[in-house]
Amino acid sequence: MATLEGGKAQVKLQLSTRQPDIALSEDTGPILVETNLRRFALSTLVNHLLGTTASPIPFDFLINGNLLHTSLETFLNTHGISTETTLQAEYLPAFVPPRHVASFPHEAWVSSVDVLSSTSKLANANGAVEPGQAKILSASYDGILRVWSSTGSVLATSQPTGDGRYIPAVKAARFVSPSLIASGGFDRTVRLWRHRESARTLDLAAELHAHSAMVLGLDVHATEARLLSASADKTAALWSTDPDHAPKHSENTTSSSSLAGGSAAKRQRKSPSTINSNSSGGKAPKQLAPLATLAAHTDHVSAACFEP
């Protein structure tokens, strides 16, 4: 065991990584370091060797498969390792702990959350979202959709559906585009909502009828104007998100097509929701039918998604 002046213990450290973009040169041999060093000091050492001190990368260290949480001295004593041993230390970028930015309070359980940002597929396919201008969509058991800014301000809300005596919970919600939102919940109906930047409310554009039990999940295709819904009625449904070109719903309509085997389920008989006319911009929401019903499951369909 080598010592420095003052009696400080040292140990040899062989640094390595599995990531080629942050690897040291092959001729970097074992380095003699003081055993009182901790992760931060070792991270600073690696950044110095990489020449990244101007924009340092925080690193974690694995020694003999164990993450280093203490000083090297404590690690050696805990694992019964001699300072005469050359330690094989693998370094890797550390995960920075999350930082609280904002809270988004609701009056009931939050059932679904979606984010529209400058890096999301929907933003790239349907119109740019400026960096730092991300929108957050939440659905709640209070029956209301809310669009938030990333700082926690409410940008827009929906009017609750139902007849006033009963407000059905919203179970799932997704951004379809920067100006269109889909939702579904306990009243068995999928809805499309228009989101206008200048308005504080969401306008109900269309109601989509096919399910005979609650809607449990939604997924959106970023480029094909298509929506999938999953339901407790043992089916999934495929929809067009373009209200002007989607099939129209009627009281006695039955499914026109069925996929993945199984018989087509009879459509839910339903009249338009009793809802404040202001929520649909003064116009009655369109009543739409699915493009296809997928009816092969023997129990609740909890989720559906498009192939990436």
DACORWO-V996626 format. One record per residue. N is the residue number from 1. RES is the residue in one small letter. SS is DSSP state (H for helix, E for strand, C for the rest). PSI is psi in whole degrees, -180 to 180 (* if undefined). D_LAST is the distance of its C-alpha to the last C-alpha in Angstrom with 1 decimal. Layout:
n->[N | N]
res->[RES | RES]
ss->[SS | SS]
psi->[PSI | PSI]
d_last->[D_LAST | D_LAST]
This chain:
n->[1 | 2 | 3 | 4 | 5 | 6 | 7 | 8 | 9 | 10 | 11 | 12 | 13 | 14 | 15 | 16 | 17 | 18 | 19 | 20 | 21 | 22 | 23 | 24 | 25 | 26 | 27 | 28 | 29 | 30 | 31 | 32 | 33 | 34 | 35 | 36 | 37 | 38 | 39 | 40 | 41 | 42 | 43 | 44 | 45 | 46 | 47 | 48 | 49 | 50 | 51 | 52 | 53 | 54 | 55 | 56 | 57 | 58 | 59 | 60 | 61 | 62 | 63 | 64 | 65 | 66 | 67 | 68 | 69 | 70 | 71 | 72 | 73 | 74 | 75 | 76 | 77 | 78 | 79 | 80 | 81 | 82 | 83 | 84 | 85 | 86 | 87 | 88 | 89 | 90 | 91 | 92 | 93 | 94 | 95 | 96 | 97 | 98 | 99 | 100 | 101 | 102 | 103 | 104 | 105 | 106 | 107 | 108 | 109 | 110 | 111 | 112 | 113 | 114 | 115 | 116 | 117 | 118 | 119 | 120 | 121 | 122 | 123 | 124 | 125 | 126 | 127 | 128 | 129 | 130 | 131 | 132 | 133 | 134 | 135 | 136 | 137 | 138 | 139 | 140 | 141 | 142 | 143 | 144 | 145 | 146 | 147 | 148 | 149 | 150 | 151 | 152 | 153 | 154 | 155 | 156 | 157 | 158 | 159 | 160 | 161 | 162 | 163 | 164 | 165 | 166 | 167 | 168 | 169 | 170 | 171 | 172 | 173 | 174 | 175 | 176 | 177 | 178 | 179 | 180 | 181 | 182 | 183 | 184 | 185 | 186 | 187 | 188 | 189 | 190 | 191 | 192 | 193 | 194 | 195 | 196 | 197 | 198 | 199 | 200 | 201 | 202 | 203 | 204 | 205 | 206 | 207 | 208 | 209 | 210 | 211 | 212 | 213 | 214 | 215 | 216 | 217 | 218 | 219 | 220 | 221 | 222 | 223 | 224 | 225 | 226 | 227 | 228 | 229 | 230 | 231 | 232 | 233 | 234 | 235 | 236 | 237 | 238 | 239 | 240 | 241 | 242 | 243 | 244 | 245 | 246 | 247 | 248 | 249 | 250 | 251 | 252 | 253 | 254 | 255 | 256 | 257 | 258 | 259 | 260 | 261 | 262 | 263 | 264 | 265 | 266 | 267 | 268 | 269 | 270 | 271 | 272 | 273 | 274 | 275 | 276 | 277 | 278 | 279 | 280 | 281 | 282 | 283 | 284 | 285 | 286 | 287 | 288 | 289 | 290 | 291 | 292 | 293 | 294 | 295 | 296 | 297 | 298 | 299 | 300 | 301 | 302 | 303 | 304 | 305 | 306 | 307 | 308]
res->[m | a | t | l | e | g | g | k | a | q | v | k | l | q | l | s | t | r | q | p | d | i | a | l | s | e | d | t | g | p | i | l | v | e | t | n | l | r | r | f | a | l | s | t | l | v | n | h | l | l | g | t | t | a | s | p | i | p | f | d | f | l | i | n | g | n | l | l | h | t | s | l | e | t | f | l | n | t | h | g | i | s | t | e | t | t | l | q | a | e | y | l | p | a | f | v | p | p | r | h | v | a | s | f | p | h | e | a | w | v | s | s | v | d | v | l | s | s | t | s | k | l | a | n | a | n | g | a | v | e | p | g | q | a | k | i | l | s | a | s | y | d | g | i | l | r | v | w | s | s | t | g | s | v | l | a | t | s | q | p | t | g | d | g | r | y | i | p | a | v | k | a | a | r | f | v | s | p | s | l | i | a | s | g | g | f | d | r | t | v | r | l | w | r | h | r | e | s | a | r | t | l | d | l | a | a | e | l | h | a | h | s | a | m | v | l | g | l | d | v | h | a | t | e | a | r | l | l | s | a | s | a | d | k | t | a | a | l | w | s | t | d | p | d | h | a | p | k | h | s | e | n | t | t | s | s | s | s | l | a | g | g | s | a | a | k | r | q | r | k | s | p | s | t | i | n | s | n | s | s | g | g | k | a | p | k | q | l | a | p | l | a | t | l | a | a | h | t | d | h | v | s | a | a | c | f | e | p]
ss->[C | C | E | C | C | C | C | C | E | E | E | E | E | E | E | E | C | C | C | H | H | H | C | C | C | C | C | C | C | C | E | E | E | E | C | C | C | C | H | H | H | H | H | H | H | H | H | H | H | H | C | C | C | C | C | C | C | C | E | E | E | E | E | C | C | E | E | C | C | C | C | H | H | H | H | H | H | H | H | C | C | C | C | C | C | C | E | E | E | E | E | E | E | C | C | C | C | C | C | C | C | C | C | C | C | C | C | C | C | E | E | E | E | E | E | E | C | C | C | C | H | H | H | H | H | H | C | C | C | C | C | C | C | C | E | E | E | E | E | E | C | C | C | C | E | E | E | E | E | C | C | C | C | E | E | E | E | C | C | C | C | C | C | C | C | C | C | C | C | E | E | E | E | E | E | E | E | C | C | E | E | E | E | E | E | C | C | C | C | E | E | E | E | E | E | C | C | C | C | C | E | E | E | E | E | E | E | E | C | C | C | C | C | C | E | E | E | E | E | E | E | C | C | C | C | E | E | E | E | E | E | C | C | C | C | E | E | E | E | E | C | C | C | C | C | C | C | E | C | C | C | C | C | E | C | C | C | E | E | C | C | C | C | C | C | E | C | C | C | C | C | C | C | C | C | C | H | H | H | H | C | C | C | C | C | E | E | E | C | C | C | E | E | E | C | C | C | C | C | C | C | C | C | C | C | C | C | C]
psi->[128 | 151 | 154 | 177 | 136 | -2 | 22 | 129 | 152 | 160 | 150 | 137 | 122 | 111 | 139 | 163 | 159 | -1 | 111 | -31 | -14 | 21 | 145 | 164 | 151 | -24 | 7 | 110 | -171 | 142 | 134 | 119 | 158 | 143 | -8 | 1 | 145 | -174 | -44 | -44 | -40 | -37 | -42 | -40 | -46 | -41 | -37 | -43 | -32 | -16 | 30 | 28 | -25 | -36 | 74 | 146 | 126 | 132 | 149 | 163 | 131 | 121 | 119 | 36 | 2 | 134 | 132 | 114 | -11 | -169 | 161 | -36 | -47 | -39 | -45 | -45 | -40 | -38 | 6 | 41 | 135 | 149 | -8 | -11 | 140 | 115 | 132 | 107 | 116 | 126 | 147 | 151 | 134 | 149 | 119 | 131 | 144 | 148 | 131 | 127 | -48 | 160 | 152 | 84 | 142 | 163 | -9 | -178 | 139 | 121 | -22 | 145 | 138 | 153 | 135 | 112 | 178 | -17 | -2 | 153 | -39 | -39 | -41 | -32 | -27 | 7 | 142 | 145 | 124 | 142 | 136 | 0 | 34 | 147 | 144 | 130 | 132 | 146 | 146 | 160 | -5 | 1 | 12 | 139 | 143 | 136 | 127 | 155 | 167 | -10 | -2 | 9 | 140 | 121 | -35 | 153 | 157 | 160 | 141 | 146 | -179 | -176 | 11 | -32 | -30 | 125 | 109 | 141 | 148 | 126 | -31 | 146 | 141 | 146 | 130 | -37 | 176 | -19 | 8 | 137 | 142 | 145 | 160 | 155 | -146 | -19 | 11 | 6 | 137 | 137 | 149 | 131 | 136 | 134 | 112 | 134 | -33 | -9 | 153 | -2 | 157 | 133 | 127 | 116 | -37 | 151 | 132 | 119 | 127 | -31 | 148 | 7 | 175 | 148 | 125 | -24 | 156 | 151 | 148 | 137 | 125 | -29 | -13 | 10 | 47 | 150 | 139 | 139 | 145 | 140 | 158 | -5 | 11 | 13 | 162 | 155 | 145 | 130 | 158 | 137 | 9 | 100 | -25 | -16 | 10 | 155 | 143 | 144 | 141 | 162 | -34 | 22 | 142 | 163 | 132 | -17 | 156 | 141 | 163 | 29 | 170 | 156 | 154 | 136 | 145 | 138 | 149 | 130 | 123 | 139 | 162 | 149 | 148 | 107 | 146 | 128 | -24 | -26 | -16 | 24 | 24 | -4 | 146 | 134 | 145 | 145 | 114 | 157 | 162 | 161 | -33 | 153 | 129 | 108 | 75 | -8 | 155 | 4 | -176 | 138 | 110 | -22 | 155 | 145 | 152 | 150 | 133 | *]
d_last->[55.8 | 56.3 | 57.4 | 57.6 | 60.6 | 60.7 | 59.6 | 55.8 | 54.0 | 51.5 | 49.0 | 47.2 | 43.4 | 41.2 | 38.1 | 34.8 | 31.1 | 28.1 | 26.4 | 28.0 | 27.7 | 30.0 | 32.2 | 36.0 | 38.1 | 38.9 | 42.6 | 42.1 | 44.2 | 45.0 | 45.9 | 48.7 | 47.7 | 49.5 | 48.5 | 48.6 | 45.4 | 42.3 | 38.6 | 39.1 | 41.9 | 40.1 | 37.1 | 39.5 | 41.0 | 37.7 | 37.0 | 40.5 | 40.0 | 36.8 | 38.4 | 35.9 | 38.5 | 38.0 | 34.4 | 34.5 | 31.6 | 32.2 | 32.1 | 32.3 | 34.3 | 34.1 | 37.5 | 37.8 | 34.4 | 35.6 | 34.4 | 37.4 | 38.3 | 42.0 | 44.4 | 44.7 | 48.2 | 47.0 | 44.1 | 46.7 | 49.1 | 46.6 | 45.4 | 48.8 | 48.1 | 50.9 | 50.9 | 52.1 | 48.6 | 46.1 | 42.9 | 39.6 | 37.4 | 33.7 | 32.5 | 28.9 | 27.7 | 28.5 | 26.4 | 28.2 | 28.9 | 27.3 | 29.7 | 30.5 | 30.0 | 30.5 | 30.8 | 29.6 | 32.2 | 31.8 | 34.5 | 32.5 | 29.6 | 26.3 | 23.7 | 20.5 | 19.6 | 17.1 | 17.4 | 17.3 | 18.2 | 18.6 | 15.6 | 13.0 | 10.6 | 12.8 | 15.9 | 15.0 | 14.2 | 17.1 | 19.8 | 20.6 | 21.3 | 24.0 | 23.7 | 25.5 | 25.0 | 22.1 | 22.3 | 21.8 | 21.6 | 23.2 | 24.1 | 27.2 | 29.4 | 31.9 | 30.1 | 29.3 | 26.3 | 26.9 | 25.5 | 26.6 | 27.2 | 26.3 | 30.1 | 30.3 | 31.8 | 30.9 | 29.9 | 29.7 | 30.0 | 29.7 | 32.7 | 32.7 | 32.5 | 35.0 | 38.7 | 40.0 | 41.2 | 37.7 | 34.6 | 31.5 | 29.1 | 25.6 | 23.1 | 19.7 | 19.0 | 16.2 | 16.6 | 15.7 | 17.2 | 20.0 | 22.5 | 20.9 | 20.1 | 19.3 | 21.1 | 22.2 | 24.7 | 27.9 | 29.3 | 26.7 | 25.7 | 22.6 | 23.7 | 22.7 | 24.6 | 25.6 | 25.9 | 28.6 | 29.3 | 33.0 | 33.0 | 33.1 | 31.9 | 28.8 | 29.7 | 28.7 | 27.4 | 26.5 | 26.6 | 24.3 | 26.1 | 25.1 | 25.2 | 28.4 | 27.5 | 25.8 | 22.2 | 20.4 | 16.8 | 14.7 | 11.2 | 10.8 | 8.9 | 9.9 | 11.5 | 12.6 | 14.8 | 13.5 | 13.8 | 13.6 | 16.4 | 17.5 | 21.3 | 24.2 | 25.5 | 23.4 | 21.1 | 17.9 | 18.1 | 16.2 | 17.7 | 18.2 | 18.4 | 21.2 | 24.3 | 26.4 | 24.7 | 23.6 | 25.8 | 28.7 | 29.6 | 33.1 | 35.1 | 35.4 | 32.1 | 30.3 | 26.8 | 26.8 | 24.0 | 22.5 | 19.6 | 19.1 | 22.9 | 25.2 | 27.3 | 26.5 | 27.6 | 30.2 | 29.1 | 30.4 | 33.6 | 33.5 | 35.2 | 33.8 | 33.8 | 37.0 | 35.8 | 37.5 | 37.6 | 37.0 | 33.5 | 32.6 | 34.5 | 37.5 | 35.7 | 34.8 | 31.1 | 29.8 | 29.3 | 26.3 | 25.1 | 21.7 | 20.4 | 20.1 | 20.7 | 19.1 | 22.1 | 22.0 | 22.1 | 25.5 | 25.0 | 23.2 | 19.5 | 18.6 | 14.9 | 12.2 | 8.5 | 6.2 | 3.8 | 0.0]
